[in-house]
Amino acid sequence: MWSAAELLIAFVIALLTAIITTPIIIWISKKCNLVDQPDNRKQHQRAVPSIGGLAIFIGIAAGFLYLQPEHPQMTAIIIGGIIMLLTGFLDDILDLRPGTKLLGQIGAASVVAYSGLVIEKVTLPFMGTVFLGEYVGIALTIFWIVAAANAINLIDGLDGLAGGVSTIAFTSILIMAIMDYRVIVIGLCVLLIGATLGFLAFNFHPAKIFMGDTGALFLGYSIAIISMLGLFKNVAFFSFVIPIIVIALPVFDTLLAIIRRINNKQGISVADRNHIHYLLLKNGYSHRQSVWIIYAFSMFFGVMAIVVNNAQLMTSLAVFCFVLLGIHLFSVVCGIRARGSFISLVNKKEELHKRRLK
């Protein structure tokens, strides 16, 4: 167990390393023309360096060398993280095909799953603890890691958004880890928070650098990993939903994107300007206001996850209702007409079915 002083030193090392490294990454990106060019789908009006995730990774690595956290699957976690980072990096510089990008993500998740770090059980209301079979656990683990990585990647559309939402998620998990005495999770969260905050100093609007897929995929991967190390191992009711509540808005945005693209008969990987952050802009909120609104709701969901983490059944059910209410309120703020979109999707499917019958 590390002392508070050691954790503080690790935090400062990760923070300062990211602060020092980010300007270097900016310079290298400009020299090598590794920049994100503006277009009609993006908010920025100038070319911006786009591989800032490397600075986050270097910051974490520096703090890691000092703290030296130990875990039976740590080697696999590191290898999986590097694969996820490289997948994002290659996508940022080469614009990979969606299938190739997904293959890299699955590869990173598979390394972790086959090392033995899997979701072994979930706790359900009225059913108690349900143990998953080996193959179900592996499949669910791979799905969770890939889903979390893509959820953070999809929400990375405004300056400081993905980094801030990830930091809020890491902080929520850190609090739960302290309450549950999950030492390894505490150490990793401290490093992730420090490095991400150091990068955010250059990523707030107007951003001097973007984290790109390099950072977004890696942060999503990290959220998935630390949640598996801690949140899926508790004994609270609804344990399966706690990690989802922590990143409720990225998950919500991902589900909306899937429904929207199916509704429009588009590929799931097709980019558009209808993500929740763009909807806030369309509703008249400024760039900074949109980011802070999402921050505020992310904090709310983080608090709800903390409450559920050690709650009894009735309290969990009550909090779950508050979570649904929070999602509804956020939908109103964004101007989302989810019900209308859902009905439209159902009607289109019924119409297609009738045509087939004819």
ABEGO torsion letter per residue (X at the ends): XBBAAAAAAAAAAAAAAAAAAAAAAAAAAAAAGBBBBBBAABABABBBBAAAAAAAAAAAAAAAAAAGBBBAAAAAAAAAAAAAAAAAAAAAAAGBBAAAAAAAAAAAAAAAAAAGBBBABBBBBGAEBBBBBAAAAAAAAAAAAAAAAAAAAAABABBGAAAAAAAAAAAAAAAAAAAAGBAAAAAAAAAAAAAAAAAAAAABOBBABBAEAAAAAAAAAAAAAAAAAAAAABABBGAAAAAAAAAAAAAAAAAAAAAAAAAAGBBAABBBAABAAAAAAAAGBBAAAAAAAAAAAAAAAAAAAAAAAABBAAAAAAAAAAAAAAAAAAAAAAGBBAAAAAAAAAAAAAAAAAAAAX
